[in-house]
Amino acid sequence: MRRPIRRVSTLLLVMFLGLFGSSTMIQAVQADSLHADPRNTRTLYDSFAVERGSIVVDGVQVALSTPSNDEFEWQREYPMGPLYAPVTGYNTLGQGNTGIEGAMNAELTGSANSQFLDQILATLTGQDPAGSSVELTIDHDAQQAAADALGGREGAVVALDPETGDVLAMYSSPTFDPNAFASHNTAAVTETYNQLLADPEQPLQNRAIAGDLYYPGSVFKLVTVAAALESGRFDMQSEFDNPETLTLPQSTSEVRNASREACGPGEQATLETSLVLSCNIPIAQLGQELGQDALAEQAAAFGYGQPLDIPLDVTPSSYPTGLDEAQTMLTAFGQYDVRVTPLQVAMTTAAIANDGTMMRPNMVDRVLAPNLDVLDDPEPTIQGNPISAETAAALRGAMELGVSEGLASNAAIPGVTVGGKTGTAETGENNEPFNLWFTGYGETDDRSVAVAVVVVPDENIVGDTSNVIAAPIGRAVIEAVLNS
């Protein structure tokens, strides 16, 4: 009689251990993956049972939740969808979240650690669950100016506050309407996603911080000249040979200036003149003398190769390795295989405008609980000091001459100190010969802003220069920030 009892007891123990192990595996190991599984309809329903917090710009909701008449309870809306799509991203049933909707999902749904006590209190008092609002640093006038000035062309614009790192504008074109992703019809959302994903213009890419990175062209000369000044071996009056063409070492390839002429009059050209007139040949010679290690170290000091979230994930810009002498010379003026985001270019310019101190870019101004308590109020953070104040002052002097006398003249604003640098980057891809760049800063007595603009030319603007196309876009954004 005892033997059957022991067998039953053993079987029950094994079953209990199996149940305990399975429950532990589900609750402790598989919980996150099961929660995120798009087939988990309970999670989907639960996520839409909470009034998702708003995303706010200048006191205006650019993403909000309104009551829904279906089983999901709340409907996400984007009143200015295409304008802010690169910033807000989207919140969907079946394709995940992007932009601020994804990066700040825990805060927006009220599930962040900082909101734990609020969740308990809401449960005890019977209040409806609600997420926190996220107020952004974006300046609406600057965002609108970026969109209007870019005018539907492919490209991107970023504006930063050099003193705080606040992101004042982030626009990417072509854009999309995130309202299409807010539908509660999962089949329609999936169809929209697949259509946009297959679109050759790639509207889902945020070109300001990710996607296929750009060749920087002459805006990279700021990094090269910074490396030269930081080395202590050169100053802005250092001179280089000034031929009309330069044959690269151990090669038949020639480097020319954009003007197809020498860099100003005389047999020698200074670094200052080379920046003001955006000449390639003297900068290539400078790169040869500095060497790839010095250029790579200076690029890294400005943030190249480093991961960054703002809180959106930013694709690191890159400076190539394993270069020969000719390749190093090409990288000195932003060619060969230097790749950048517009944000990285704006960060470089912001550091120059801020006496050599680079502030960490940030898009979040405050996080507010439903009862308006401030849950997070990020403080400005120093990212690094890539250059000295003296180097920054010398670069500003050349950039301001570039606007008053050089190839960035269309960025000039009466009564405002403006420094700028244009760039024209050969890509050799898709039959498009170049990208058009402008980066610069504007400052008054009480405010400053740094911008980066990139435009990919189409058949309507091929042949136009960066000063004609990109510089006026930068000027419009600078004016919008300084006048707001």
RODO-2510 file (C-alpha; in nm, 4 decimals, decimal comma):
residues 484
     n   res          X          Y          Z
     1     m     0,0000     0,0000     0,0000
     2     r     0,2887     0,2353     0,0823
     3     r     0,4608     0,1786    -0,2502
     4     p     0,1710     0,3164    -0,4635
     5     i     0,1439     0,6151    -0,2292
     6     r     0,5151     0,6881    -0,2705
     7     r     0,4807     0,6588    -0,6480
     8     v     0,1880     0,8977    -0,6529
     9     s     0,3737     1,1343    -0,4195
    10     t     0,6820     1,1217    -0,6410
    11     l     0,4711     1,1866    -0,9495
    12     l     0,3006     1,4825    -0,7815
    13     l     0,6395     1,6198    -0,6737
    14     v     0,7735     1,5905    -1,0288
    15     m     0,4623     1,7587    -1,1662
    16     f     0,4913     2,0350    -0,9070
    17     l     0,8580     2,0914    -0,9892
    18     g     0,7742     2,0957    -1,3581
    19     l     0,4950     2,3482    -1,3012
    20     f     0,7202     2,5575    -1,0756
    21     g     1,0023     2,5519    -1,3315
    22     s     0,7688     2,6405    -1,6174
    23     s     0,6127     2,9275    -1,4219
    24     t     0,9544     3,0571    -1,3225
    25     m     1,0733     3,0412    -1,6830
    26     i     0,7693     3,2328    -1,8053
    27     q     0,7709     3,4948    -1,5287
    28     a     1,1442     3,5509    -1,4891
    29     v     1,3062     3,4613    -1,8195
    30     q     1,0492     3,4888    -2,0968
    31     a     0,8377     3,7710    -1,9536
    32     d     0,9936     4,0518    -2,1538
    33     s     0,9895     3,8638    -2,4855
    34     l     0,6324     3,7453    -2,4322
    35     h     0,5266     4,0975    -2,3365
    36     a     0,6824     4,2342    -2,6550
    37     d     0,5533     3,9561    -2,8810
    38     p     0,3171     4,1177    -3,1355
    39     r     0,0935     3,8084    -3,1119
    40     n     0,0281     3,8861    -2,7448
    41     t    -0,3092     4,0535    -2,7940
    42     r    -0,3563     4,0990    -2,4207
    43     t    -0,0474     4,3201    -2,4061
    44     l    -0,1722     4,5175    -2,7030
    45     y    -0,5121     4,5701    -2,5449
    46     d    -0,3557     4,6624    -2,2090
    47     s    -0,1223     4,9176    -2,3679
    48     f    -0,4183     5,0967    -2,5247
    49     a    -0,6170     5,0843    -2,2013
    50     v    -0,3840     5,3520    -2,0621
    51     e    -0,4212     5,7130    -2,1679
    52     r    -0,0802     5,7556    -2,3251
    53     g     0,0906     6,0808    -2,2280
    54     s     0,1237     6,3671    -2,4733
    55     i     0,4365     6,4786    -2,6557
    56     v     0,4516     6,8561    -2,6311
    57     v     0,6391     7,1281    -2,8236
    58     d     0,6171     7,4907    -2,7070
    59     g     0,3029     7,4097    -2,5076
    60     v     0,1278     7,2441    -2,8032
    61     q     0,0528     6,8721    -2,8215
    62     v     0,2174     6,7168    -3,1263
    63     a     0,1106     6,3662    -3,0167
    64     l    -0,1871     6,2917    -2,7917
    65     s    -0,4435     6,0265    -2,7062
    66     t    -0,8181     6,0728    -2,7468
    67     p    -1,1010     5,8343    -2,6440
    68     s    -1,1715     5,5600    -2,8947
    69     n    -1,5044     5,3933    -2,9643
    70     d    -1,3547     5,0469    -3,0083
    71     e    -1,2021     4,7870    -2,7753
    72     f    -0,8677     4,9709    -2,7566
    73     e    -1,0140     5,2642    -2,5555
    74     w    -0,7612     5,5256    -2,6758
    75     q    -0,6656     5,6553    -3,0194
    76     r    -0,3265     5,8164    -3,0878
    77     e    -0,3306     6,1371    -3,2910
    78     y    -0,0575     6,3534    -3,4464
    79     p    -0,2045     6,6980    -3,5271
    80     m     0,1063     6,8092    -3,7209
    81     g     0,2093     6,4602    -3,8263
    82     p     0,4536     6,5049    -4,1176
    83     l     0,6247     6,8081    -3,9614
    84     y     0,7127     6,6217    -3,6442
    85     a     0,7321     6,2623    -3,7700
    86     p     1,1161     6,2523    -3,7448
    87     v     1,0789     6,3604    -3,3804
    88     t     0,7685     6,1858    -3,2490
    89     g     0,8008     5,8719    -3,4572
    90     y     0,4889     5,6567    -3,4284
    91     n     0,3042     5,4284    -3,1868
    92     t     0,1459     5,1225    -3,3511
    93     l    -0,0338     4,7991    -3,2781
    94     g     0,1856     4,5744    -3,4866
    95     q     0,5028     4,7538    -3,5988
    96     g     0,6427     4,8760    -3,2676
    97     n     0,7277     5,2329    -3,1716
    98     t     0,9849     5,4733    -3,3093
    99     g     1,1098     5,8235    -3,2280
   100     i     1,0130     5,9709    -2,8919
   101     e     0,7166     5,7307    -2,8857
   102     g     0,9675     5,4468    -2,8637
   103     a     1,2500     5,6062    -2,6661
   104     m     1,0157     5,7408    -2,3976
   105     n     0,7582     5,4618    -2,4111
   106     a     0,7871     5,3782    -2,0391
   107     e     0,7213     5,7378    -1,9378
   108     l     0,4405     5,7853    -2,1893
   109     t     0,2639     5,4695    -2,0675
   110     g     0,3200     5,5430    -1,6982
   111     s     0,5340     5,2321    -1,6493
   112     a     0,8688     5,3994    -1,5779
   113     n     1,0342     5,3341    -1,2413
   114     s     0,9913     5,7000    -1,1504
   115     q     0,6133     5,6543    -1,1791
   116     f     0,5828     5,3389    -0,9651
   117     l     0,4395     5,5156    -0,6598
   118     d     0,1972     5,7091    -0,8798
   119     q     0,0748     5,3797    -1,0254
   120     i     0,0159     5,2378    -0,6745
   121     l    -0,1682     5,5516    -0,5672
   122     a    -0,3858     5,5479    -0,8791
   123     t    -0,4752     5,1844    -0,8124
   124     l    -0,5681     5,2530    -0,4493
   125     t    -0,7785     5,5574    -0,5349
   126     g    -0,9471     5,3988    -0,8360
   127     q    -0,8123     5,6531    -1,0830
   128     d    -0,7868     5,5634    -1,4503
   129     p    -0,4289     5,4776    -1,5511
   130     a    -0,2469     5,7483    -1,7439
   131     g     0,1032     5,8102    -1,8725
   132     s     0,3239     6,1142    -1,8315
   133     s     0,3652     6,3946    -2,0802
   134     v     0,7031     6,4550    -2,2423
   135     e     0,7891     6,8173    -2,3165
   136     l     1,0535     6,8566    -2,5843
   137     t     1,3272     7,1149    -2,6390
   138     i     1,2179     7,1640    -3,0008
   139     d     1,1465     7,5216    -3,1078
   140     h     0,8316     7,5075    -3,3212
   141     d     0,9285     7,8115    -3,5301
   142     a     1,2671     7,6581    -3,6081
   143     q     1,1103     7,3218    -3,6972
   144     q     0,8620     7,4906    -3,9302
   145     a     1,1351     7,7061    -4,0836
   146     a     1,3457     7,3951    -4,1517
   147     a     1,0556     7,2198    -4,3243
   148     d     0,9562     7,5253    -4,5277
   149     a     1,3096     7,6098    -4,6374
   150     l     1,3994     7,2520    -4,7280
   151     g     1,0820     7,2559    -4,9345
   152     g     1,0335     6,8860    -4,9960
   153     r     1,3883     6,8259    -5,1210
   154     e     1,5648     6,5195    -4,9877
   155     g     1,7821     6,6098    -4,6909
   156     a     1,7818     6,7018    -4,3255
   157     v     1,8227     6,9936    -4,0869
   158     v     1,9411     6,9970    -3,7254
   159     a     1,9632     7,2969    -3,4931
   160     l     2,1251     7,2951    -3,1479
   161     d     2,1630     7,5376    -2,8612
   162     p     2,5453     7,5436    -2,8248
   163     e     2,5299     7,6356    -2,4552
   164     t     2,2874     7,3634    -2,3423
   165     g     2,2851     7,0975    -2,6136
   166     d     1,9084     7,1363    -2,6558
   167     v     1,7862     7,0120    -2,9932
   168     l     1,5893     7,3053    -3,1343
   169     a     1,5001     7,1532    -3,4715
   170     m     1,5240     6,8088    -3,6289
   171     y     1,3638     6,7672    -3,9658
   172     s     1,4115     6,4946    -4,2262
   173     s     1,2714     6,4939    -4,5793
   174     p     1,0898     6,3191    -4,7349
   175     t     0,8726     6,2645    -4,4319
   176     f     0,5558     6,0639    -4,3613
   177     d     0,2286     6,0942    -4,1702
   178     p     0,2401     5,8965    -3,8426
   179     n    -0,1393     5,9112    -3,8170
   180     a    -0,1484     5,6225    -4,0644
   181     f     0,0346     5,4100    -3,8045
   182     a    -0,2106     5,4996    -3,5270
   183     s    -0,4930     5,3029    -3,6878
   184     h    -0,6376     5,0167    -3,4834
   185     n    -0,6604     4,8110    -3,8009
   186     t    -0,3419     4,6042    -3,7819
   187     a    -0,3684     4,4900    -4,1433
   188     a    -0,3859     4,8516    -4,2627
   189     v    -0,0905     4,9486    -4,0423
   190     t     0,1179     4,6623    -4,1782
   191     e     0,0293     4,7553    -4,5351
   192     t     0,1269     5,1184    -4,4755
   193     y     0,4539     5,0122    -4,3138
   194     n     0,5455     4,7804    -4,6007
   195     q     0,4637     5,0447    -4,8594
   196     l     0,6812     5,3069    -4,6899
   197     l     0,9586     5,0558    -4,6287
   198     a     0,9643     4,9716    -5,0001
   199     d     0,9510     5,3380    -5,1063
   200     p     1,2833     5,4195    -5,2807
   201     e     1,2771     5,7648    -5,1176
   202     q     1,2909     5,5951    -4,7738
   203     p     1,0626     5,8352    -4,5838
   204     l     1,0903     5,6264    -4,2652
   205     q     1,4603     5,7085    -4,2336
   206     n     1,5446     5,9910    -3,9960
   207     r     1,8244     6,1364    -4,2071
   208     a     1,9202     6,3775    -3,9303
   209     i     2,0542     6,1033    -3,7044
   210     a     2,0488     5,7711    -3,8889
   211     g     1,9885     5,5977    -4,2208
   212     d     2,2504     5,6028    -4,4948
   213     l     2,5132     5,8418    -4,3616
   214     y     2,6398     6,1260    -4,5784
   215     y     2,9791     6,2199    -4,7157
   216     p     3,0514     6,5540    -4,5447
   217     g     3,2687     6,7163    -4,8083
   218     s     3,4130     7,0506    -4,7110
   219     v     3,2289     7,0869    -4,3797
   220     f     3,4801     6,8263    -4,2530
   221     k     3,7550     7,0831    -4,3124
   222     l     3,6562     7,2282    -3,9751
   223     v     3,7720     6,9034    -3,8123
   224     t     4,0954     6,8979    -4,0143
   225     v     4,1864     7,2577    -3,9351
   226     a     4,0944     7,1994    -3,5708
   227     a     4,3415     6,9084    -3,5636
   228     a     4,6076     7,1333    -3,7162
   229     l     4,5575     7,4112    -3,4606
   230     e     4,5411     7,1661    -3,1704
   231     s     4,8715     7,0100    -3,2789
   232     g     5,0516     7,3370    -3,2097
   233     r     5,2353     7,3059    -3,5408
   234     f     5,0056     7,5352    -3,7385
   235     d     4,8044     7,8535    -3,7046
   236     m     4,5509     8,0195    -3,9331
   237     q     4,8295     8,2005    -4,1194
   238     s     5,0267     7,8838    -4,1948
   239     e     5,0865     7,8645    -4,5697
   240     f     5,0672     7,5847    -4,8243
   241     d     5,1499     7,5546    -5,1926
   242     n     4,8730     7,6915    -5,4110
   243     p     4,8629     7,5117    -5,7488
   244     e     4,5498     7,4726    -5,9589
   245     t     4,5807     7,0931    -5,9476
   246     l     4,7526     6,8481    -5,7140
   247     t     4,8440     6,4918    -5,8092
   248     l     4,7931     6,2492    -5,5219
   249     p     5,0948     6,0422    -5,4068
   250     q     5,1533     5,7182    -5,5988
   251     s     4,8500     5,7949    -5,8128
   252     t     4,7435     5,9612    -6,1340
   253     s     4,4341     6,1095    -5,9625
   254     e     4,4262     6,4846    -5,9245
   255     v     4,2692     6,7075    -5,6615
   256     r     4,1152     7,0364    -5,7700
   257     n     3,9551     7,3218    -5,5858
   258     a     3,5828     7,3707    -5,6387
   259     s     3,6620     7,6899    -5,8325
   260     r     3,8903     7,4924    -6,0671
   261     e     4,1433     7,7682    -5,9970
   262     a     4,4115     7,8343    -5,7391
   263     c     4,3044     7,9247    -5,3860
   264     g     4,3170     8,3017    -5,4201
   265     p     4,6107     8,5024    -5,5548
   266     g     4,9699     8,4132    -5,4855
   267     e     5,1819     8,1016    -5,4816
   268     q     5,0882     8,0244    -5,1209
   269     a     4,7490     8,0000    -4,9490
   270     t     4,6876     8,0289    -4,5748
   271     l     4,4654     7,8004    -4,3716
   272     e     4,2317     8,0930    -4,3125
   273     t     4,1953     8,1568    -4,6862
   274     s     4,1504     7,7849    -4,7464
   275     l     3,8512     7,7774    -4,5115
   276     v     3,7006     8,1056    -4,6298
   277     l     3,7213     8,0045    -4,9978
   278     s     3,6744     7,6320    -4,9222
   279     c     3,9835     7,5186    -5,1108
   280     n     4,0657     7,1483    -5,1323
   281     i     4,4324     7,1495    -5,2321
   282     p     4,5835     7,3277    -4,9289
   283     i     4,3645     7,1193    -4,6943
   284     a     4,4755     6,7985    -4,8688
   285     q     4,8384     6,9007    -4,8130
   286     l     4,7550     6,9742    -4,4512
   287     g     4,6029     6,6276    -4,4139
   288     q     4,9181     6,4765    -4,5593
   289     e     5,1335     6,6562    -4,3011
   290     l     4,9029     6,5741    -4,0084
   291     g     4,8550     6,2072    -4,0971
   292     q     4,5542     5,9826    -4,0474
   293     d     4,6104     5,9313    -3,6736
   294     a     4,5812     6,3014    -3,5927
   295     l     4,2688     6,3356    -3,8062
   296     a     4,1120     6,0255    -3,6518
   297     e     4,1883     6,1470    -3,2988
   298     q     4,0334     6,4873    -3,3655
   299     a     3,7260     6,3306    -3,5238
   300     a     3,6891     6,1030    -3,2208
   301     a     3,7193     6,4043    -2,9897
   302     f     3,4222     6,5602    -3,1701
   303     g     3,2221     6,2378    -3,1207
   304     y     3,2887     6,0298    -3,4312
   305     g     3,2531     5,6585    -3,3614
   306     q     3,0799     5,7087    -3,0270
   307     p     2,7283     5,5794    -2,9477
   308     l     2,4792     5,8473    -2,8506
   309     d     2,1134     5,8693    -2,7548
   310     i     1,9291     6,1974    -2,7293
   311     p     1,7152     5,9893    -2,6232
   312     l     1,6666     5,8718    -2,9848
   313     d     1,9439     5,6351    -3,0895
   314     v     2,1985     5,8106    -3,3112
   315     t     2,4075     5,6236    -3,5674
   316     p     2,7746     5,7093    -3,4986
   317     s     2,9562     5,9054    -3,7655
   318     s     3,2782     5,7450    -3,8843
   319     y     3,6307     5,8276    -3,9917
   320     p     3,7945     5,5417    -4,1882
   321     t     4,1004     5,3433    -4,0808
   322     g     4,3889     5,1756    -4,2613
   323     l     4,4425     5,4647    -4,5024
   324     d     4,7296     5,5220    -4,7389
   325     e     4,8717     5,8684    -4,7936
   326     a     4,6440     5,9570    -5,0849
   327     q     4,3329     5,8409    -4,9010
   328     t     4,4302     6,0438    -4,5960
   329     m     4,4578     6,3528    -4,8127
   330     l     4,1104     6,2912    -4,9524
   331     t     3,9603     6,2496    -4,6049
   332     a     4,1066     6,5848    -4,5015
   333     f     3,8382     6,7559    -4,7109
   334     g     3,5624     6,5077    -4,6284
   335     q     3,5919     6,2640    -4,9162
   336     y     3,6997     5,8996    -4,9581
   337     d     3,4965     5,7249    -4,6838
   338     v     3,4211     5,9803    -4,4121
   339     r     3,0527     5,9420    -4,3172
   340     v     2,8453     6,1701    -4,0966
   341     t     2,5007     6,2524    -3,9661
   342     p     2,3799     6,6126    -3,9802
   343     l     2,3596     6,5949    -3,5995
   344     q     2,7342     6,5237    -3,5801
   345     v     2,8101     6,8198    -3,8062
   346     a     2,5867     7,0423    -3,5918
   347     m     2,7612     6,9163    -3,2753
   348     t     3,0996     7,0110    -3,4211
   349     t     2,9812     7,3601    -3,5067
   350     a     2,8107     7,3999    -3,1687
   351     a     3,1392     7,3169    -2,9925
   352     i     3,3180     7,5796    -3,2018
   353     a     3,0488     7,8351    -3,1137
   354     n     3,0703     7,7392    -2,7436
   355     d     3,4430     7,8072    -2,6937
   356     g     3,5405     7,4464    -2,7522
   357     t     3,2976     7,2833    -2,5098
   358     m     3,0641     7,0265    -2,6636
   359     m     2,7333     6,9813    -2,4829
   360     r     2,5501     6,6505    -2,5002
   361     p     2,2503     6,6846    -2,7367
   362     n     1,9141     6,6351    -2,5676
   363     m     1,5537     6,6522    -2,6896
   364     v     1,3662     6,6190    -2,3582
   365     d     1,2943     6,9342    -2,1607
   366     r     1,0699     6,7850    -1,8878
   367     v     0,8612     6,4805    -1,8048
   368     l     0,5357     6,5673    -1,6272
   369     a     0,3156     6,3239    -1,4352
   370     p    -0,0631     6,3408    -1,4861
   371     n    -0,0827     6,5539    -1,1673
   372     l     0,1802     6,7870    -1,3245
   373     d     0,4582     6,6820    -1,0866
   374     v     0,7963     6,7099    -1,2592
   375     l     0,9357     6,3567    -1,2838
   376     d     1,2436     6,4452    -1,4869
   377     d     1,4119     6,7734    -1,5696
   378     p     1,7383     6,6927    -1,7509
   379     e     2,0295     6,9244    -1,6806
   380     p     2,2764     7,0283    -1,9525
   381     t     2,5663     6,7835    -1,9670
   382     i     2,9144     6,8363    -2,1081
   383     q     2,9932     6,5766    -2,3730
   384     g     3,3589     6,6770    -2,3951
   385     n     3,6105     6,9476    -2,4789
   386     p     3,7330     6,8546    -2,8262
   387     i     3,9226     7,1803    -2,8840
   388     s     4,0624     7,4672    -2,6817
   389     a     3,8932     7,8046    -2,6540
   390     e     4,1761     7,9499    -2,8626
   391     t     4,1195     7,7010    -3,1431
   392     a     3,7468     7,7662    -3,1309
   393     a     3,8034     8,1420    -3,1565
   394     a     4,0312     8,0996    -3,4575
   395     l     3,7777     7,8773    -3,6350
   396     r     3,4976     8,1249    -3,5605
   397     g     3,7030     8,4033    -3,7126
   398     a     3,7433     8,2084    -4,0371
   399     m     3,3772     8,1011    -4,0423
   400     e     3,2598     8,4591    -3,9960
   401     l     3,4856     8,5688    -4,2816
   402     g     3,3315     8,2877    -4,4833
   403     v     2,9927     8,4554    -4,4421
   404     s     3,1066     8,8144    -4,4885
   405     e     3,3598     8,7569    -4,7681
   406     g     3,3600     8,3908    -4,8713
   407     l     3,1502     8,1031    -5,0000
   408     a     2,8841     8,1138    -4,7266
   409     s     2,7623     8,4654    -4,8012
   410     n     2,3950     8,3656    -4,8324
   411     a     2,3873     8,2855    -4,4602
   412     a     2,4382     8,6495    -4,3640
   413     i     2,1746     8,8109    -4,1396
   414     p     2,1834     9,1876    -4,0781
   415     g     2,2589     9,2692    -3,7148
   416     v     2,3497     8,9093    -3,6270
   417     t     2,6943     8,7536    -3,5911
   418     v     2,6926     8,4568    -3,8293
   419     g     2,9701     8,2126    -3,9044
   420     g     2,9366     7,9429    -4,1642
   421     k     3,0979     7,6768    -4,3782
   422     t     2,9595     7,5269    -4,6960
   423     g     3,0400     7,1864    -4,8401
   424     t     2,9920     7,0009    -5,1659
   425     a     3,0473     6,6273    -5,1312
   426     e     3,0925     6,3992    -5,4305
   427     t     2,9076     6,0727    -5,3762
   428     g     2,9457     5,8793    -5,7004
   429     e     2,6153     5,7044    -5,6204
   430     n     2,2842     5,6832    -5,8068
   431     n     2,4082     5,9265    -6,0706
   432     e     2,4023     6,2048    -5,8116
   433     p     2,7354     6,3881    -5,8214
   434     f     2,7239     6,5608    -5,4847
   435     n     2,5486     6,6501    -5,1608
   436     l     2,5099     7,0132    -5,0628
   437     w     2,6017     7,1190    -4,7092
   438     f     2,5906     7,4215    -4,4870
   439     t     2,6835     7,4372    -4,1215
   440     g     2,7064     7,7494    -3,9134
   441     y     2,5991     7,9441    -3,6088
   442     g     2,4244     8,2684    -3,5319
   443     e     2,4396     8,4662    -3,2119
   444     t     2,3036     8,7773    -3,0538
   445     d     2,3699     8,9194    -2,7071
   446     d     2,1336     8,6767    -2,5367
   447     r     2,1042     8,3683    -2,7588
   448     s     2,2936     8,1461    -3,0006
   449     v     2,2160     7,8541    -3,2311
   450     a     2,4195     7,6098    -3,4399
   451     v     2,2771     7,4439    -3,7504
   452     a     2,3641     7,1766    -4,0032
   453     v     2,1870     7,1365    -4,3365
   454     v     2,2309     6,8705    -4,6034
   455     v     2,0441     6,8636    -4,9345
   456     v     2,0578     6,5816    -5,1876
   457     p     2,0265     6,7367    -5,5339
   458     d     1,7751     6,6257    -5,7948
   459     e     1,7365     6,7176    -6,1572
   460     n     1,5980     7,0577    -6,0621
   461     i     1,9046     7,1802    -5,8742
   462     v     2,2047     6,9918    -6,0124
   463     g     2,4799     7,2452    -6,0694
   464     d     2,3727     7,4840    -5,7974
   465     t     2,6166     7,5440    -5,5153
   466     s     2,5788     7,4921    -5,1436
   467     n     2,5765     7,8676    -5,0968
   468     v     2,2748     7,8963    -5,3282
   469     i     2,0751     7,6019    -5,1873
   470     a     2,1907     7,4993    -4,8399
   471     a     2,3074     7,8266    -4,6834
   472     p     1,9665     8,0003    -4,7121
   473     i     1,8059     7,7036    -4,5334
   474     g     2,0511     7,7438    -4,2478
   475     r     1,9873     8,1177    -4,2415
   476     a     1,6099     8,0651    -4,2179
   477     v     1,6475     7,8337    -3,9184
   478     i     1,8936     8,0655    -3,7442
   479     e     1,6557     8,3568    -3,7907
   480     a     1,3621     8,1552    -3,6582
   481     v     1,5487     8,0632    -3,3387
   482     l     1,6902     8,4088    -3,2726
   483     n     1,3553     8,5774    -3,3386
   484     s     1,1462     8,3381    -3,1252
***
